[in-house]
Amino acid sequence: MIDRIYCEDCFETMARMPDGYCDVVMTSPFYNTNKKAGKNRTLKNTSVKSGQYDYVRYDTHVDNMTNDEYSAFTVRLFNEFERILKPNGCVLYNINYGSENTEGMFLAIAEILKQTGFTLADCIAWKKRTALPNSCSPNKLTRLIEFVFVFCRRSEIKSFYCNKQITSYRKTGQAAYENIYNFIEAANNDEPCPFNKATYSTELCEKLLKLYSPPPTDLSTTRLWGAGRQQRLVRVCRFISSVRKSPKIRSNGRTTGSERKSHFQLCNGRS
């Protein structure tokens, strides 16, 4: 499954993964904040017209679960994450709350903590470069940040991997580590596309993976981690951001076919 992008239900993809397959999971699922999708608009009548984006944000998914449905989906997701994650790996979970449904995100996170083996290790504030002004509300602020929750197994809260460098040792022998703030500034997204107003931020992916993705244990591949592997990780992020940009998907500089193909060859090297 290495070096491929699978355009399919993530549960189908994870079902093919053996236990302990992934070093780190980075995900930004649908936020379940589309209040208009469940009223008088459906997927059948929300095609893009005259270059304008419609309310429904996805081409096959209506983003309007109930809070209970969304929490159940999230718990199912994290139970699979726990199975495929290697020891001391973590989940980087980017999500935000909605203007109308301000509770859904927090209820889902509470169920993760209650019903799975994960605990919350950190909460990172992602400061975007720009934000749409909240000019229609008399009391709600303009949201310039989103959250990236760092989850690890409850039993690994003191051992999960983070690339913090040792700066010195105290007289007692205790290591002192560099100071890294739980704050990342990165571009909002790479660019909009006809299927989604926001794709994803390659810059955010690069910074998160550099911090939480462990280096290879094989010393012969150390050089790849310093340059090539990081470049391939960024190529993965850029490819994912571009998947919905047009019916033709480009990989390694070549057109590889329809957007609906189940997977695409990404690169020749191991990522």
C-alpha positions in Angstrom: 0.0 0.0 0.0 3.0 2.3 0.1 3.4 5.1 -2.4 -0.3 5.1 -3.5 -3.2 7.5 -3.0 -6.5 5.7 -2.4 -9.6 7.7 -3.4 -12.1 5.8 -1.4 -13.8 5.3 2.0 -11.0 5.5 4.6 -12.5 2.5 6.4 -12.0 0.4 3.3 -8.4 1.5 3.1 -7.6 0.9 6.7 -9.3 -2.5 6.6 -6.5 -3.6 4.3 -3.8 -2.4 6.6 -2.2 -4.8 9.1 -1.9 -3.9 12.8 0.8 -1.4 13.7 1.2 -0.3 10.1 1.5 3.6 10.4 4.1 5.8 12.2 1.6 8.7 12.4 -1.9 9.5 11.3 -2.7 13.0 10.0 -6.3 13.7 9.2 -8.8 16.5 8.7 -12.2 14.8 8.5 -15.4 16.7 7.5 -16.3 19.1 10.3 -20.1 18.3 10.1 -20.9 22.0 10.1 -23.0 22.3 6.9 -26.4 23.4 8.3 -27.9 24.2 4.9 -27.3 20.8 3.3 -30.0 19.0 5.3 -32.8 21.5 4.5 -33.8 22.3 0.9 -30.6 21.4 -0.9 -29.3 17.9 -1.8 -26.4 16.5 -3.7 -28.5 16.3 -6.9 -29.3 20.0 -7.1 -26.0 21.4 -5.9 -23.9 21.4 -9.0 -21.5 24.3 -9.6 -23.2 26.9 -11.7 -21.6 29.9 -13.4 -18.3 29.2 -11.6 -19.9 29.7 -8.2 -19.5 27.3 -5.3 -22.6 25.8 -3.7 -23.3 25.1 -0.1 -22.6 21.4 -0.1 -18.8 21.0 0.2 -18.3 17.5 -1.1 -19.4 15.7 -4.2 -20.8 12.6 -2.5 -21.1 13.4 1.2 -23.8 15.6 2.8 -22.1 17.2 5.9 -25.1 17.2 8.2 -25.0 14.3 10.6 -26.5 14.6 14.1 -24.1 15.1 16.9 -24.6 11.5 18.1 -24.0 10.2 14.5 -20.9 12.3 14.2 -19.6 11.1 17.6 -20.2 7.5 16.7 -18.4 8.0 13.3 -15.4 9.6 15.1 -15.2 6.8 17.7 -15.2 4.2 14.9 -12.5 6.2 13.2 -10.2 6.3 16.2 -10.7 2.6 17.0 -9.2 1.9 13.6 -6.5 4.4 14.1 -5.5 2.6 17.3 -5.2 -0.7 15.5 -3.1 0.5 12.5 -0.9 2.9 14.5 2.6 1.7 15.5 3.7 1.8 19.2 4.4 5.4 20.3 2.7 6.8 17.2 0.2 9.7 17.4 -2.9 11.0 15.6 -2.8 14.6 14.3 -6.5 15.5 14.2 -7.4 18.9 12.5 -10.9 20.0 13.2 -12.9 23.1 14.1 -16.4 23.9 15.4 -19.2 25.5 13.4 -20.9 28.8 13.7 -24.3 27.2 14.2 -23.3 23.9 15.8 -20.6 24.9 18.3 -20.9 21.7 20.3 -20.4 18.9 17.8 -16.6 19.0 17.8 -16.2 18.9 21.6 -18.8 16.2 22.0 -16.9 14.0 19.5 -13.6 14.6 21.3 -15.2 13.7 24.6 -16.4 10.4 23.1 -12.8 9.7 21.9 -11.6 10.1 25.4 -14.4 8.0 26.9 -14.6 5.2 24.4 -11.2 4.6 22.9 -7.7 4.0 24.1 -6.5 7.5 23.2 -5.9 10.5 25.4 -5.2 14.1 24.4 -1.5 14.9 24.5 -1.5 18.4 23.0 -3.7 21.0 21.3 -2.0 23.0 18.6 -3.4 26.3 17.4 -3.1 26.6 13.6 -3.1 30.3 12.7 -4.2 30.8 9.1 -2.9 33.6 7.0 -6.4 35.0 6.4 -10.0 34.5 7.5 -13.4 35.5 6.3 -14.6 38.3 8.6 -17.6 37.4 10.8 -19.5 40.6 9.9 -23.0 39.1 10.4 -22.7 38.3 14.1 -23.0 40.9 16.8 -21.1 38.8 19.4 -19.0 36.1 17.6 -15.4 36.8 16.7 -13.7 36.1 13.4 -11.9 32.8 13.6 -8.3 33.0 12.5 -7.2 29.7 14.0 -8.2 26.1 13.8 -7.2 23.3 16.1 -4.9 20.3 15.6 -5.4 17.9 18.5 -2.5 15.5 19.1 -3.8 12.1 20.4 -1.7 9.3 21.7 -2.5 6.0 23.4 -3.2 6.6 27.0 -0.4 4.1 27.9 2.1 6.1 25.8 1.5 9.6 27.1 5.2 9.8 28.2 6.7 7.9 25.3 4.9 8.9 22.1 7.3 10.3 19.5 7.9 14.0 19.1 11.0 15.4 17.4 12.1 17.7 20.2 15.9 18.0 20.3 18.0 17.8 23.4 19.7 21.1 24.1 21.6 20.3 27.3 21.8 18.0 30.3 21.3 19.0 33.9 23.7 18.0 36.6 21.4 15.2 37.6 21.6 13.8 34.1 18.1 14.9 33.1 17.8 16.0 29.5 16.6 19.5 28.7 14.7 19.8 25.4 14.2 22.7 23.0 11.1 24.9 23.6 8.5 24.4 20.9 5.2 26.4 21.2 1.9 24.8 20.4 1.3 27.3 17.7 1.8 26.9 14.0 1.3 29.6 11.3 0.7 28.2 7.8 -1.2 29.1 4.7 -5.0 28.4 4.7 -4.9 26.0 1.8 -3.1 25.5 -1.5 -6.0 26.8 -3.6 -9.8 26.3 -4.1 -11.1 23.9 -6.6 -14.5 23.3 -8.3 -15.3 20.5 -5.8 -14.2 22.2 -2.6 -13.7 25.8 -1.5 -10.6 24.8 0.6 -8.3 22.0 -0.3 -5.6 21.7 2.3 -2.4 23.4 3.5 0.8 21.7 2.3 2.7 24.0 4.6 0.8 22.8 7.7 1.3 19.2 6.7 5.0 19.7 6.3 5.4 21.3 9.7 3.3 18.7 11.5 5.1 15.8 9.9 8.5 17.2 10.6 7.6 17.4 14.2 5.8 14.1 14.8 6.9 11.6 12.1 9.8 9.5 13.4 13.0 9.1 11.5 13.8 5.6 10.1 15.5 3.1 12.4 17.7 1.8 9.6 20.8 4.0 9.6 21.3 3.4 5.9 18.2 5.4 5.2 19.0 8.4 7.4 19.8 10.6 4.4 16.4 10.0 3.0 14.8 11.3 6.2 16.8 14.5 6.1 15.9 15.4 2.5 14.3 13.0 0.2 11.7 11.5 2.6 10.6 14.9 3.7 10.2 16.0 0.1 8.2 12.9 -0.7 5.9 13.6 2.3 5.3 17.1 1.0 4.6 15.7 -2.4 2.0 13.4 -0.8 0.4 16.4 0.8 0.4 18.4 -2.4 -1.1 15.5 -4.3 -3.9 15.1 -1.8 -4.6 18.8 -1.9 -4.8 18.6 -5.7 -6.9 15.4 -6.0 -10.2 17.2 -6.4 -8.9 20.1 -8.6 -10.0 18.6 -11.9 -11.2 15.3 -13.5 -7.6 14.7 -14.5 -5.1 13.8 -11.8 -1.4 14.4 -12.3 1.2 12.2 -10.6 4.9 12.3 -11.3 4.1 15.0 -13.9 1.8 12.6 -16.0 -1.9 12.5 -16.4 -3.0 9.2 -14.8 -6.7 9.2 -15.5 -10.1 10.0 -14.0 -10.5 11.4 -10.5 -12.7 8.3 -9.7 -9.8 5.8 -10.0 -9.3 3.9 -6.8 -5.6 4.6 -6.5 -2.7 6.4 -8.1 1.0 5.7 -8.2 2.6 8.6 -6.4 6.3 8.3 -6.6 9.0 5.6 -7.0 10.8 6.0 -3.7 9.6 4.7 -0.4 7.7 7.4 1.6 
